[in-house]
């Protein structure tokens, strides 16, 4: 009987929470207010950045079962930010192109895709054109040159870290670091390009990327599983 009673109480508490009412044992019916950090984000957040709703809560992929990336992949896929490779597979060990990464970051930020003709090698008819244009417009990405983007080129760990540090600015985070702070955060012997040092150091500080990955593989291609965890 006691377990039945506890079950009824739990259901009652869940119902009251879903209706926005006070906690089960309070019963004062004072409406519950979602904390600002959850409902509105940080005060410096760009107004175009928004939280995406879950549209496919049951999505998963057969090749991520038991893997560290599963939580991140399923959370992003449930919001339409990332997709599989077909046949119920995610291909966690595959690399990711610069165009694919641009699409994922734009999607994760909830930005509205808009086309741009900045890069000569990004055809307006390509599926990724609006995402590349949007990422460029918000200052998230640069090209390989002023006129080329290299959409089919692979994204590296240091490139992904740098782009995500820029995305963090749009979310309202302060990513500024002094050279001393940057040096203190980067693991000894990390092989990083000069332009990637500050962004990567910020990602290390915030737990977006792991130190051993930066130290051993910063210039190497990022895997789909790694990108999912970093974006998540």
PyMOL commands that set and color helices and strands:
alter all, ss='L'
color gray80, all
select helices_A, chain A and resi 2-18+36-39+62-64+70-78+98-108+129-137+157-170+179-185+194-205+211-217+224-231
alter helices_A, ss='H'
color red, helices_A
deselect
rebuild
show_as cartoon
